[in-house]
Amino acid sequence: MNGMSGYGNWVAGSKTKWVTLVVWIAVVGALSMLWPSVNSQEMNNASNLPEASQSVRASVVAEREFPAGSGVPALLVWHREGGMSGEDLAHIIAVYSKLEQEPLAHQNYVPPLGKLPPQALRASLSEDGSTLVTPVLFDKTADSNQLGEALTEMKKIINTETGGDPSAAKTESNDLSLRVSGPVGISVDATGLFQNADVSLLIATVVLVLVFLLLIYRSPILALIPLVAVGFAYGVTSPVLGKMAQEGWITVDSQAISIMTVLLFGAGTDYCLFLISRFRQMLKVEEHKGHALLRAITHSSGAIAMSGFTVVLALFALLLAKYGAYHRFAVPFSVSILIMGIASLTLVPALLAIFGRTSFFPFIPRTPQMEAERAKAKGKPAPQPKPVRKKGIGDIVVTRPWAIVGITVVLLGVLASFSSGIKFTYDILSSFPEDMESREGFDLIGTQFSPGELAPAKLMIDTQGKVNGEDIKVVLSSISYIDTVSDPQQGAVNNNILGYDVEFKSNPYSLEAMNHIPALQASVEQALAESGLDNAKDSVWISGQTATQYDTKELGERDTDLIIPVVIGMITVLLLIYLRSVVATVYLVATVILSFFSALGLGWIIIHYLLGADAIQGAIPLYSFVFLVALGEDYNIFMISNIWKKRKVMPLKQAIAEGVNETGSVITSAGLILAGTFAVLASLPIQVLVQFGIITAIGVLLDTFVVRPFLVPAITVLLGRWSFWPGKHQEAEQKQPERAV
């Protein structure tokens, strides 16, 4: 108690509260001036796959041996309903002639279409003569912003040549339309979605948190305190992460920054509310606001610190990921929560000390004696004392624990059973709005040509001079899932290396096409081995988007299988240290895991059966698990620590009832705010964030309204003194003085 009181005096004493505030202002100001913001250090083209991945090794061979086709393609999809005219083809030829003479920034290669007569180009039209697909290849080193600028410049050239704006024309109209698709178009569109989402996401999150706080506490000052704390935390987090990125210690992308902002507001507000609610309680029994705040800090700081530390460690576990996007989330998320936790334990107490009871204006909490004196001063009768304790959910839990455990476990179990039917997709295009340019271009390709033309695979073999290239082409052409195979091309450095452009019959971003990669590799290796080639396994490479997506899926599944057990293990160890109870730790972890699978199941019901999605993005389970297990355990820690404290001075059932009732309102409000901030993601036009937002928000709500108020305390009632095993706490239940956990 003394240690915590000392810490409280240090950050929120009569003089030190101003020191704390000034220190935060100085730190934010200094860091903002000295170090770059995290947004200025975004890198959206960072590699997600390690160099040892099959597709990465294949791309190295492709760049060396086939440099003309080794760039990243932008596919220009030209279309005119009713058929393209000779004038349209002449315009396209003129555009390519211009691109050849005056290359765009980061342009790698264009086919020599500028030298062809219109009749030769007509042979490449779709069957109905309405559509033509032409490529422009860009350097792999260019990031999405640079590619976007190059595409903008290219469209200016096209507009000048055609005398119109084909990019703006509707694809179903009789005008010439242009849609840029392929890997470049998809990359530029994906980055644009996140960049456009940043500001709207921030505004929506701030407004939502503000509205919730005003509705819950009906105090404008109190509603602003958590937002100010989050603002200060972001003011430190942004330059710290910006400096780390500038030094090359971490890589940050726009997706990580978007979700980090939501996490800061959601989790950060929760930590503030844990302290604010306790302060409000203390002001009703303690006349001196300073003493009330010190008691609030003493009672809640341990749970806040433990909650924050749990989330930080769980997010740090993402460093174990080999897939780049997962790995890049670890440091921004964990550092932001760490800084927010420090702000909750220092800046928020200082702000509450500065405003005191005025924080809750106009509904200011006072002691009964203060209320009586206030009424007397106004010439009114003293208000009647309120009942000491109203019955609440906690009382229902302690009287009907078996029924509650049965009902909640069955409910969560039924929802969890739906998670086994989830289908996953790694198709980034399905994450885009249907009217997005790259998706419209892809739909045209799929309608008029083979979908595989969107992103052909590059198959390369080292013949060692022993294999006939035409024989391999025959083998490839006979494979059922392959649509077309190009003639073999000879390697620029090693003449024995032959390359083939292979188009699949299915969407190259689909799970079906991805699963063809290992089968294709095995088929070619077998053909080479039958031809008498040594080390056939080391003589085949497959590059391209489908191969990359296959490696992405394999690596993502590997990371999920590793990180989920690690997160469970870390949280288990932390709870054991904090609670010193094996039994409580087991059922706290088990209930959060059950809650996670229930959230997945209910999320799948909403996403699949109500919203009509065929599958969810493959990254969702890992992201949702890390957030839900870490954040869900927050509420358990806050409630259980309250029960653990109370059972030292009262019978266990009474401690559970009072602990649940006391923490009910703050955890409910915190859960609503956290779920709301994640639900904001569902308003964005990006399916992966919509799905993540829905599932995470559902998980938070299940924790808030089912697991925390009903299931966990009901299990504690049923286990009784065994909840504390192996600790011997029962004997001390009536003897020990009240102290903070």
VOGU-3710 file (C-alpha; in Angstrom, 3 decimals, decimal comma):
1> mngmsgygnw> 0,000/0,000/0,000  2,753/2,431/0,983  4,649/1,755/-2,240  1,595/2,502/-4,329  0,772/5,578/-2,257  4,311/6,819/-2,804  3,981/6,301/-6,536  0,616/8,119/-6,485  2,135/11,097/-4,651  4,989/11,105/-7,134
11> vagsktkwvt> 2,773/11,460/-10,254  -0,336/13,160/-8,856  0,650/15,019/-5,694  -0,377/18,632/-5,086  2,786/19,885/-6,863  4,003/16,845/-8,770  0,801/16,690/-10,855  2,002/19,817/-12,673  5,485/18,344/-13,045  3,992/15,199/-14,619
21> lvvwiavvga> 1,969/17,269/-17,096  4,932/19,493/-17,997  7,175/16,445/-18,501  4,670/14,916/-20,930  4,299/18,202/-22,841  8,077/18,589/-23,012  8,641/14,986/-24,156  5,985/15,224/-26,895  7,304/18,595/-28,055  10,945/17,519/-28,089
31> lsmlwpsvns> 10,342/14,206/-29,841  8,070/15,830/-32,433  10,787/18,336/-33,298  13,760/15,971/-33,210  12,408/12,752/-34,731  10,248/12,096/-37,824  6,604/11,053/-37,536  5,802/7,410/-38,198  3,629/8,337/-41,206  6,639/9,902/-42,954
41> qemnnasnlp> 8,506/6,583/-42,717  5,865/4,342/-44,295  7,184/1,646/-46,606  4,370/-0,104/-48,425  6,438/-2,268/-50,756  8,462/-4,123/-48,109  8,895/-7,817/-48,837  6,632/-10,171/-46,915  8,515/-13,351/-47,764  12,000/-14,386/-46,579
51> easqsvrasv> 14,756/-14,901/-49,160  14,613/-18,685/-48,681  11,027/-18,884/-49,999  10,630/-20,775/-53,274  8,939/-17,858/-55,069  11,619/-15,370/-53,929  14,443/-17,639/-55,118  12,557/-18,088/-58,402  12,180/-14,330/-58,880  15,965/-13,935/-58,494
61> vaerefpags> 16,482/-16,460/-61,319  13,800/-14,708/-63,416  15,453/-11,290/-63,017  18,842/-12,686/-63,970  17,809/-14,873/-66,892  14,745/-13,065/-68,245  15,262/-9,376/-67,434  12,771/-8,165/-70,077  9,928/-9,914/-68,286  11,206/-9,666/-64,721
71> gvpallvwhr> 9,472/-6,426/-63,788  6,120/-6,072/-62,048  3,353/-5,842/-64,660  0,616/-3,262/-64,923  -2,056/-4,692/-67,233  -3,834/-2,049/-69,299  -7,316/-3,373/-70,045  -8,769/-1,476/-73,036  -12,457/-1,993/-73,739  -15,235/-0,652/-75,951
81> eggmsgedla> -18,710/-2,183/-76,014  -19,542/-3,336/-79,540  -15,902/-3,699/-80,562  -12,743/-1,585/-80,700  -12,196/0,561/-83,789  -9,085/0,939/-85,923  -8,723/4,425/-84,429  -8,649/2,928/-80,902  -5,863/0,548/-81,912  -3,936/3,391/-83,531
91> hiiavyskle> -4,157/5,357/-80,260  -2,825/2,367/-78,284  0,067/1,931/-80,734  0,899/5,653/-80,419  0,833/5,416/-76,596  3,295/2,496/-76,601  5,518/4,276/-79,110  5,644/7,238/-76,713  6,359/4,985/-73,696  9,212/3,333/-75,595
101> qeplahqnyv> 10,773/6,672/-76,582  10,172/8,445/-73,253  9,922/5,800/-70,485  7,956/6,544/-67,338  9,712/6,747/-63,982  10,540/3,197/-62,791  9,407/1,732/-66,133  11,219/-1,573/-66,672  9,978/-2,774/-70,069  7,204/-2,326/-72,635
111> pplgklppqa> 6,552/-4,737/-75,492  7,283/-3,192/-78,933  3,609/-2,598/-79,725  4,486/0,877/-81,033  6,076/-0,740/-84,088  3,119/-2,982/-84,968  0,466/-2,216/-87,589  -3,118/-2,038/-86,253  -3,962/-5,313/-88,051  -1,366/-7,214/-85,969
121> lraslsedgs> -2,788/-5,765/-82,741  -6,314/-6,764/-83,786  -5,274/-10,427/-83,591  -4,823/-10,024/-79,815  -8,378/-8,749/-79,240  -10,915/-10,788/-77,316  -13,255/-13,055/-79,263  -15,944/-10,366/-79,558  -13,362/-7,731/-80,485  -14,243/-5,511/-77,512
131> tlvtpvlfdk> -11,211/-5,912/-75,250  -7,413/-5,772/-75,444  -4,898/-6,340/-72,631  -1,429/-4,743/-72,962  1,347/-4,798/-70,326  3,738/-2,194/-68,970  6,428/-3,565/-66,624  7,882/-1,598/-63,699  10,913/-2,044/-61,441  10,384/-4,300/-58,434
141> tadsnqlgea> 12,162/-1,750/-56,244  9,466/0,907/-56,804  7,002/1,325/-53,934  3,257/1,767/-54,319  3,404/5,567/-54,138  6,050/5,725/-56,877  4,057/3,292/-59,012  0,942/5,394/-58,445  2,745/8,514/-59,673  3,970/6,620/-62,760
151> ltemkkiint> 0,431/5,430/-63,548  -0,895/8,984/-63,174  1,726/10,204/-65,652  0,879/7,356/-68,036  -2,812/8,251/-67,936  -1,977/11,851/-68,838  -0,160/10,570/-71,952  -3,170/8,377/-72,802  -5,636/11,247/-72,280  -3,570/13,509/-74,552
161> etggdpsaak> -3,368/10,840/-77,259  -7,049/9,813/-77,177  -8,451/13,314/-76,599  -10,573/12,028/-73,702  -10,299/10,257/-70,340  -10,715/6,492/-70,887  -10,051/5,841/-67,154  -13,211/7,758/-66,264  -15,399/6,100/-68,918  -17,788/3,377/-67,764
171> tesndlslrv> -16,894/-0,099/-68,999  -20,461/-0,777/-70,141  -20,650/2,419/-72,245  -19,851/2,764/-75,945  -16,807/4,941/-75,159  -13,262/3,607/-75,039  -12,484/2,674/-71,419  -9,205/1,857/-69,686  -8,716/-0,026/-66,418  -5,237/-0,645/-64,981
181> sgpvgisvda> -5,086/-4,046/-63,273  -2,436/-6,688/-62,666  -0,012/-6,641/-59,712  0,825/-2,916/-60,148  -2,805/-1,799/-60,351  -3,725/-3,966/-57,359  -0,788/-2,661/-55,288  -1,590/0,993/-56,049  -5,296/0,515/-55,289  -4,569/-1,315/-52,011
191> tglfqnadvs> -2,259/1,454/-50,795  -4,754/4,123/-51,868  -7,497/2,454/-49,848  -5,404/2,516/-46,664  -4,161/6,065/-47,222  -7,698/7,326/-47,785  -8,861/5,335/-44,770  -6,359/6,853/-42,309  -8,045/10,234/-41,809  -11,628/8,938/-41,904
201> lliatvvlvl> -10,676/6,147/-39,493  -9,121/8,598/-37,033  -12,088/10,981/-37,160  -14,654/8,180/-36,804  -12,743/6,634/-33,869  -12,399/9,958/-32,000  -16,074/10,824/-32,511  -17,227/7,359/-31,412  -15,091/7,365/-28,245  -16,213/10,907/-27,403
211> vfllliyrsp> -19,914/10,062/-27,867  -19,624/6,890/-25,770  -17,847/8,724/-22,943  -20,415/11,537/-22,972  -23,279/9,025/-22,861  -21,684/6,988/-20,062  -20,376/9,758/-17,800  -22,392/12,761/-19,071  -19,379/14,954/-18,351  -17,602/16,914/-21,117
221> ilaliplvav> -14,373/17,247/-19,097  -14,208/13,550/-18,266  -14,921/12,632/-21,877  -11,886/14,651/-22,977  -9,394/13,300/-20,400  -8,947/9,850/-22,052  -8,773/11,482/-25,492  -6,087/13,891/-24,273  -4,155/10,965/-22,786  -4,402/9,011/-26,062
231> gfaygvtspv> -3,325/12,119/-27,972  -0,229/12,512/-25,781  0,538/8,794/-26,091  0,297/9,042/-29,884  2,455/12,179/-29,740  5,234/10,069/-28,181  4,547/6,835/-30,099  4,667/8,411/-33,558  8,189/9,924/-33,337  9,556/6,916/-31,405
241> lgkmaqegwi> 8,367/4,543/-34,142  9,385/7,066/-36,808  12,938/7,151/-35,429  13,087/3,350/-35,228  11,938/3,110/-38,850  14,393/5,812/-39,941  17,258/3,879/-38,355  16,118/0,722/-40,150  15,310/-1,160/-36,932  11,681/-1,687/-37,967
251> tvdsqaisim> 9,529/-1,338/-41,075  6,093/0,271/-40,873  3,309/0,269/-43,437  -0,004/2,115/-43,727  -2,042/-0,912/-42,613  -0,098/-1,229/-39,339  -0,485/2,499/-38,620  -4,263/2,367/-39,276  -4,870/-0,522/-36,878  -2,413/0,926/-34,323
261> tvllfgagtd> -4,528/4,104/-34,161  -7,674/2,096/-33,435  -5,834/0,025/-30,828  -4,542/3,127/-29,052  -7,993/4,682/-28,760  -9,764/1,458/-27,815  -7,330/-0,073/-25,326  -6,066/3,324/-24,124  -9,549/4,522/-23,212  -10,144/1,252/-21,348
271> yclflisrfr> -7,096/1,769/-19,125  -8,200/5,335/-18,388  -11,689/4,161/-17,453  -10,339/1,569/-14,991  -8,748/4,401/-12,993  -11,537/6,962/-13,530  -14,252/4,582/-12,285  -12,271/3,792/-9,131  -11,646/7,520/-8,534  -15,376/8,160/-8,825
281> qmlkveehkg> -16,116/5,456/-6,225  -13,527/6,858/-3,818  -14,883/10,414/-4,120  -18,180/9,150/-2,671  -16,480/7,981/0,529  -13,428/10,264/0,753  -13,825/14,005/1,262  -10,287/14,966/0,278  -9,897/14,588/-3,502  -6,146/13,915/-3,179
291> hallraiths> -6,686/11,060/-0,743  -9,472/9,682/-2,961  -7,167/9,717/-5,992  -4,343/8,026/-4,073  -6,698/5,263/-2,982  -7,957/4,900/-6,576  -4,386/4,647/-7,866  -3,518/2,121/-5,166  -6,549/-0,035/-5,991  -6,357/0,019/-9,786
301> sgaiamsgft> -2,754/0,622/-10,895  -1,691/-3,008/-10,408  -4,512/-4,314/-12,616  -3,875/-1,604/-15,249  -0,136/-2,371/-15,342  -0,775/-6,110/-15,544  -3,391/-5,673/-18,281  -1,108/-3,471/-20,354  1,881/-5,762/-19,866  -0,205/-8,759/-20,988
311> vvlalfalll> -1,198/-7,018/-24,220  2,359/-5,772/-24,880  3,853/-9,249/-24,487  1,128/-10,888/-26,604  1,727/-8,401/-29,413  5,504/-8,824/-29,140  4,937/-12,520/-29,919  4,285/-11,424/-33,517  8,057/-10,908/-33,776  8,261/-14,699/-34,094
321> akygayhrfa> 6,414/-14,473/-37,415  8,387/-15,035/-40,595  5,708/-13,457/-42,772  6,605/-9,778/-43,114  3,177/-8,206/-42,580  2,690/-10,063/-39,271  6,252/-9,333/-38,149  5,890/-5,622/-38,949  2,844/-5,332/-36,659  4,703/-6,466/-33,528
331> vpfsvsilim> 6,734/-3,379/-32,602  4,238/-0,603/-33,533  1,398/-2,306/-31,664  3,344/-3,276/-28,552  5,236/0,039/-28,270  2,005/2,033/-28,645  0,275/0,010/-25,884  3,358/0,280/-23,636  3,410/4,075/-23,999  -0,371/4,229/-23,522
341> giasltlvpa> -0,037/2,146/-20,356  2,573/4,580/-19,009  0,271/7,516/-19,879  -2,630/5,808/-18,051  -0,511/5,403/-14,919  1,075/8,882/-14,938  -0,637/11,472/-17,134  -4,243/10,437/-16,401  -3,766/10,556/-12,584  -2,123/13,983/-12,991
351> llaifgrtsf> -5,066/15,285/-15,070  -7,560/13,885/-12,552  -5,589/15,537/-9,730  -5,638/18,870/-11,587  -9,401/18,807/-12,269  -10,378/16,926/-9,089  -14,117/16,553/-8,580  -14,718/19,019/-11,434  -13,705/16,209/-13,796  -17,228/14,807/-13,351
361> fpfiprtpqm> -19,114/18,128/-13,796  -22,093/18,511/-13,820  -22,710/15,187/-11,947  -20,074/15,640/-9,247  -19,615/12,697/-6,806  -19,554/13,714/-3,122  -19,542/12,012/0,262  -22,902/11,829/2,150  -21,597/14,451/4,598  -20,666/16,801/1,739
371> eaerakakgk> -24,095/16,298/0,156  -25,774/17,114/3,510  -23,689/20,290/3,986  -24,402/21,363/0,398  -28,141/20,853/0,895  -28,027/22,767/4,204  -26,233/25,700/2,545  -29,033/25,836/-0,046  -31,693/25,609/2,669  -32,831/22,159/1,511
381> papqpkpvrk> -33,324/19,016/3,586  -30,414/16,545/3,655  -30,752/13,840/0,976  -31,807/10,392/2,173  -28,900/7,922/2,337  -28,911/5,402/-0,537  -28,957/1,667/0,147  -25,470/0,377/0,845  -25,556/-2,116/-2,005  -28,097/-2,828/-4,712
391> kgigdivvtr> -28,521/-6,340/-5,979  -26,992/-6,912/-9,388  -25,624/-9,524/-11,780  -23,124/-10,649/-9,131  -25,952/-11,741/-6,829  -27,583/-13,778/-9,629  -24,232/-15,435/-10,364  -23,621/-16,567/-6,776  -27,176/-17,960/-6,395  -27,441/-19,820/-9,753
401> pwaivgitvv> -23,837/-20,724/-10,719  -24,591/-24,163/-12,246  -27,332/-22,794/-14,500  -25,144/-19,889/-15,612  -22,127/-22,084/-16,409  -24,377/-24,508/-18,316  -26,164/-21,843/-20,364  -23,027/-19,811/-21,209  -20,887/-22,839/-22,108  -23,618/-24,227/-24,378
411> llgvlasfss> -24,149/-20,814/-26,022  -20,436/-20,224/-26,596  -19,911/-23,848/-27,632  -22,646/-23,701/-30,292  -21,197/-20,467/-31,707  -17,680/-21,926/-31,594  -18,839/-24,976/-33,590  -19,476/-22,726/-36,609  -15,773/-21,810/-36,671  -14,962/-25,297/-37,990
421> gikftydils> -16,829/-24,496/-41,211  -14,890/-21,336/-42,043  -13,385/-21,139/-45,523  -10,304/-18,996/-46,059  -9,113/-16,987/-49,036  -5,810/-15,338/-49,899  -7,296/-13,481/-52,880  -6,486/-9,822/-52,308  -8,862/-8,786/-55,108  -11,862/-10,091/-53,175
431> sfpedmesre> -10,945/-7,564/-50,475  -11,540/-4,628/-52,848  -14,796/-2,793/-53,611  -16,349/-4,060/-56,846  -16,068/-0,626/-58,505  -12,310/-0,326/-57,856  -10,274/0,075/-61,030  -7,996/-2,947/-60,698  -10,942/-5,200/-59,830  -13,008/-3,928/-62,768
441> gfdligtqfs> -10,018/-4,600/-65,026  -9,666/-8,117/-63,646  -13,375/-8,814/-64,146  -13,039/-7,768/-67,797  -10,027/-10,066/-68,265  -11,917/-12,944/-66,662  -14,956/-12,326/-68,876  -13,158/-11,763/-72,181  -10,059/-13,916/-71,752  -8,686/-16,478/-69,322
451> pgelapaklm> -8,509/-15,173/-65,726  -4,972/-16,560/-65,658  -3,868/-13,794/-67,993  -4,095/-11,373/-65,068  -0,890/-12,768/-63,532  0,865/-15,595/-65,438  3,308/-17,810/-63,570  6,906/-17,974/-64,775  8,154/-21,571/-64,847  11,921/-22,009/-65,301
461> idtqgkvnge> 13,961/-25,184/-65,661  17,678/-25,870/-65,838  17,899/-28,440/-68,646  21,667/-28,951/-68,162  21,620/-29,469/-71,940  19,864/-32,832/-71,513  16,172/-31,925/-71,928  14,262/-30,752/-75,004  12,321/-27,587/-74,224  9,483/-28,525/-76,581
471> dikvvlssis> 8,986/-31,798/-74,700  8,438/-29,875/-71,462  5,955/-27,598/-73,242  3,997/-30,673/-74,310  3,969/-31,895/-70,690  2,775/-28,519/-69,435  0,078/-28,200/-72,116  -1,349/-31,580/-71,115  -1,959/-30,518/-67,498  -5,690/-30,010/-66,900
481> yidtvsdpqq> -5,530/-26,804/-64,843  -3,225/-24,937/-67,280  -4,844/-22,777/-69,964  -1,916/-21,669/-72,129  1,854/-22,169/-72,194  4,300/-19,937/-74,099  7,129/-21,218/-76,247  10,346/-21,800/-74,264  12,589/-18,748/-73,856  16,331/-19,112/-73,419
491> gavnnnilgy> 18,070/-17,679/-70,355  20,202/-14,555/-70,903  23,086/-15,749/-68,702  22,723/-19,536/-68,699  21,567/-20,861/-72,083  20,526/-24,148/-70,475  17,813/-22,393/-68,452  14,458/-22,250/-70,246  11,466/-20,148/-69,204  7,744/-20,600/-69,877
501> dvefksnpys> 4,875/-18,197/-69,206  2,071/-20,343/-67,783  -1,531/-19,154/-67,476  -3,908/-21,044/-65,177  -7,559/-21,564/-66,051  -8,635/-20,208/-62,657  -8,149/-16,822/-60,987  -4,378/-16,711/-60,259  -5,103/-15,182/-56,817  -7,544/-17,936/-55,832
511> leamnhipal> -6,877/-20,778/-53,398  -7,483/-23,222/-56,261  -4,665/-21,734/-58,370  -2,319/-21,511/-55,370  -2,785/-25,201/-54,659  -1,663/-25,962/-58,222  1,853/-24,594/-57,503  3,245/-27,641/-55,615  1,478/-29,978/-58,072  2,983/-28,124/-61,046
521> qasveqalae> 6,435/-28,223/-59,460  6,117/-31,979/-58,811  4,901/-32,693/-62,373  7,833/-30,846/-63,966  10,362/-32,417/-61,583  9,027/-35,861/-62,487  9,263/-35,098/-66,235  12,871/-33,908/-65,795  13,797/-36,968/-63,728  12,318/-39,251/-66,399
531> sgldnakdsv> 14,486/-37,424/-68,952  17,552/-38,482/-66,988  18,249/-35,116/-65,345  20,268/-35,124/-62,123  18,937/-33,131/-59,118  15,605/-32,443/-60,819  14,317/-30,966/-57,544  16,906/-28,154/-57,654  16,324/-27,448/-61,344  12,750/-26,092/-61,277
541> wisgqtatqy> 11,626/-22,603/-60,209  8,174/-21,004/-60,309  7,791/-17,227/-59,853  4,827/-14,875/-60,217  1,893/-13,761/-58,118  0,339/-17,220/-57,677  3,629/-18,698/-56,437  4,057/-15,723/-54,094  0,514/-16,152/-52,752  1,121/-19,881/-52,193
551> dtkelgerdt> 4,246/-19,133/-50,136  2,255/-16,463/-48,289  -0,397/-19,021/-47,334  2,148/-21,612/-46,207  4,135/-19,086/-44,163  0,980/-17,588/-42,646  -0,220/-21,006/-41,506  3,219/-21,740/-40,037  3,159/-18,437/-38,111  -0,371/-19,047/-36,829
561> dliipvvigm> 0,518/-22,546/-35,600  3,565/-21,151/-33,758  2,339/-17,824/-32,369  -1,033/-18,907/-30,953  0,492/-21,455/-28,509  3,245/-18,960/-27,587  0,684/-16,237/-26,760  -1,351/-18,685/-24,675  1,821/-19,774/-22,869  2,972/-16,210/-22,117
571> itvllliylr> -0,412/-15,105/-20,801  -0,614/-18,262/-18,681  2,770/-17,529/-17,088  1,846/-13,878/-16,419  -1,440/-14,877/-14,770  0,324/-17,491/-12,641  2,773/-14,864/-11,401  0,041/-12,289/-10,784  -2,653/-14,499/-9,228  -0,422/-17,244/-7,748
581> svvatvylva> -3,203/-19,717/-8,565  -2,914/-22,581/-11,059  -6,657/-23,284/-11,059  -7,739/-19,674/-11,673  -5,139/-19,292/-14,405  -6,402/-22,407/-16,204  -10,053/-21,386/-16,286  -9,301/-17,733/-17,119  -7,227/-18,780/-20,144  -9,720/-21,495/-21,140
591> tvilsffsal> -12,695/-19,103/-21,085  -10,909/-16,534/-23,250  -9,947/-19,238/-25,789  -13,580/-20,448/-25,858  -14,676/-16,837/-26,327  -12,253/-16,467/-29,263  -13,633/-19,500/-31,130  -17,171/-18,310/-30,386  -16,305/-14,920/-31,897  -14,890/-16,656/-34,980
601> glgwiiihyl> -18,057/-18,743/-35,297  -20,485/-15,830/-34,859  -18,293/-13,683/-37,122  -18,505/-16,376/-39,823  -22,307/-16,496/-39,464  -22,483/-12,714/-40,032  -19,805/-12,477/-42,740  -20,879/-15,573/-44,692  -24,612/-15,993/-44,152  -25,649/-12,341/-43,748
611> lgadaiqgai> -23,053/-10,410/-45,781  -22,641/-13,120/-48,413  -18,836/-13,514/-48,388  -17,673/-16,942/-49,568  -14,553/-16,918/-47,401  -12,609/-14,777/-44,925  -9,056/-13,570/-45,388  -6,436/-16,071/-44,218  -4,750/-13,591/-41,863  -7,893/-12,968/-39,775
621> plysfvflva> -7,588/-15,832/-37,214  -4,079/-14,853/-36,102  -4,813/-11,119/-35,899  -8,097/-11,689/-34,064  -6,602/-14,230/-31,685  -3,719/-12,026/-30,561  -6,011/-9,065/-29,957  -8,923/-10,926/-28,390  -6,938/-13,148/-26,047  -4,759/-10,265/-24,856
631> lgedynifmi> -7,553/-7,684/-24,586  -10,109/-10,203/-23,277  -7,774/-11,140/-20,454  -7,671/-7,428/-19,509  -11,255/-7,535/-18,279  -10,735/-10,788/-16,413  -7,657/-9,362/-14,665  -9,501/-6,206/-13,637  -12,491/-8,105/-12,237  -10,576/-10,990/-10,640
641> sniwkkrkvm> -8,118/-8,626/-8,940  -11,110/-6,900/-7,342  -12,568/-10,228/-6,142  -9,133/-11,381/-4,898  -8,841/-8,191/-2,852  -12,344/-8,384/-1,371  -12,207/-12,074/-0,396  -9,463/-11,207/2,113  -11,998/-9,338/4,278  -15,327/-11,037/3,494
651> plkqaiaegv> -16,782/-14,453/2,569  -15,939/-15,553/-0,971  -19,504/-15,484/-2,354  -20,003/-11,946/-1,079  -16,623/-10,938/-2,567  -17,647/-12,358/-5,945  -21,057/-10,674/-5,903  -19,609/-7,281/-4,915  -16,612/-7,642/-7,239  -18,819/-8,375/-10,264
661> netgsvitsa> -21,259/-5,578/-9,413  -18,526/-3,003/-8,780  -16,586/-3,704/-11,964  -19,714/-4,280/-14,070  -20,369/-0,736/-15,220  -16,744/0,173/-15,994  -16,024/-3,056/-17,872  -19,296/-2,759/-19,784  -18,500/0,808/-20,832  -14,882/-0,100/-21,617
671> glilagtfav> -16,026/-3,101/-23,659  -18,543/-1,046/-25,627  -15,892/1,544/-26,453  -13,294/-1,069/-27,449  -15,813/-3,011/-29,557  -16,980/0,242/-31,118  -13,472/1,281/-32,133  -12,876/-2,090/-33,802  -16,309/-1,900/-35,431  -15,204/1,388/-37,040
681> laslpiqvlv> -12,887/-0,758/-39,190  -15,999/-2,418/-40,632  -16,995/0,922/-42,168  -13,933/0,908/-44,445  -14,114/-0,350/-48,053  -11,472/-3,039/-47,420  -12,846/-6,512/-46,762  -9,891/-7,730/-44,695  -10,422/-4,841/-42,233  -14,205/-5,258/-42,319
691> qfgiitaigv> -13,841/-8,921/-41,367  -11,179/-8,226/-38,730  -13,291/-5,424/-37,263  -16,466/-7,557/-37,097  -14,815/-10,613/-35,506  -12,762/-8,608/-32,995  -15,735/-6,434/-31,995  -17,877/-9,570/-31,505  -15,135/-11,151/-29,380  -14,881/-8,058/-27,164
701> lldtfvvrpf> -18,673/-7,977/-26,710  -18,790/-11,684/-25,800  -16,033/-11,093/-23,221  -17,837/-8,035/-21,889  -21,384/-9,383/-21,647  -21,000/-13,178/-21,278  -17,552/-14,333/-20,149  -16,639/-11,625/-17,629  -19,967/-11,002/-15,824  -21,334/-14,563/-15,931
711> lvpaitvllg> -19,019/-17,437/-16,858  -15,813/-16,545/-14,965  -17,434/-15,568/-11,634  -19,834/-18,562/-11,814  -16,865/-20,931/-12,221  -15,168/-19,175/-9,286  -18,275/-19,748/-7,137  -18,421/-23,451/-8,053  -14,724/-24,028/-7,348  -14,815/-22,042/-4,121
721> rwsfwpgkhq> -11,562/-22,184/-2,161  -10,038/-24,380/-4,917  -9,956/-21,270/-7,138  -6,907/-20,172/-5,156  -5,027/-23,482/-5,290  -2,177/-24,022/-4,502  -2,306/-20,866/-2,384  -3,671/-21,183/1,162  -5,845/-18,092/1,190  -8,944/-19,453/2,880
731> eaeqkqpera> -7,598/-19,244/6,412  -6,670/-15,569/5,973  -10,039/-14,644/4,515  -11,387/-12,941/7,612  -8,097/-11,878/9,165  -6,045/-9,901/6,699  -6,563/-6,164/6,422  -7,701/-4,814/3,067  -4,844/-4,265/0,668  -4,411/-3,887/-3,060
741> v> -3,716/-6,879/-5,219
//
